[in-house]
Amino acid sequence: MRDGTPTDNVTWELFKTTFLGKFFFRDMRKAKVEKFMNLKQGSMIVREYSLMFLNYKGMLLLLYITAGMIWACSSQESTEI
């Protein structure tokens, strides 16, 4: 690399930071992220879809835990008979 870093010691973080800093300026990245988050799909923007999926993820986890507890209880009941 031009900054004197030997090429066999380049980490992904160093490469990404150097590349983005040289070819994809911070202001441009912020503008692209904002534009992406405000994209519309039907009546919802990406930010709203993101929140919806996070809510579904939480509900799915709760359902998974509950199902596991029900299974554990029913398994225990069948061994007690």
N, C-alpha and C positions, 0 to 999 in steps of 0.2 A: 504494500500500500504506500501511497505517497507520504503519509505522515510518519513513516519510519517503522510502522508496526509490521513485524514479519507476517507473511501471508499464512503460515501454518498455525499462527496463534489467533486468527480472527474468529471471534465468536459470532453467533447469529445476532446478538444484541448490538455488537459493534458494527457489523455490516449494515443492519437495518437502520441504525441511527445515522451512520455516514451516508447511506444511500438516500434516505428520506430527507436529510438535511441538504443534500446537494441537488436532488432532482424533484423534490416534492415539498415545497416550503410550508411551514407551520400554518400560515394564514390560509393557504390554499387547502390544506388538509382540513382545517376547521370549517371552511366554507363547504367542502364536499361532504363532511360528516353531517353538518346541519341540513344540507340539501337532501341527503339520503334519509335522515330522520323525519323529514317533512314530506317524503314521497307519499303519494296516495294510492291505495289499492281499494277500489270501490269507494266506500264512505269513510274509511279509516286511514290514518297516517301510520307510518312504520312505528313511531313511538307508541301509539295506541296498541298495535299488534304485539309489540314487545311486552307491554304491561299485561296484556291479556294472556300471553303465553306464560309469563311468570306466575300469574294467578293460577292458571291450569296446572303448572308444575307443582305448586303448593298443594292444590287439591288432590293431584295424583299421588303425591307423597303421603298425604293423610289417608287416602283410600288404600294405598299399599300397606301402610302400618296397621290400619284397622283390619284389613283382610288377613294380615299375618297374625294378628291377635286372635281373630275368630278361628283361624285354622289351628293355632296353638291350643286354644281352649277346647275345640272339638276333638283334637288329637288326644288331649289329656283325659277328656271324658270317656273316650273309647277305650283307653288303657285301664281306667278305673273299673270298668264293668266286669 
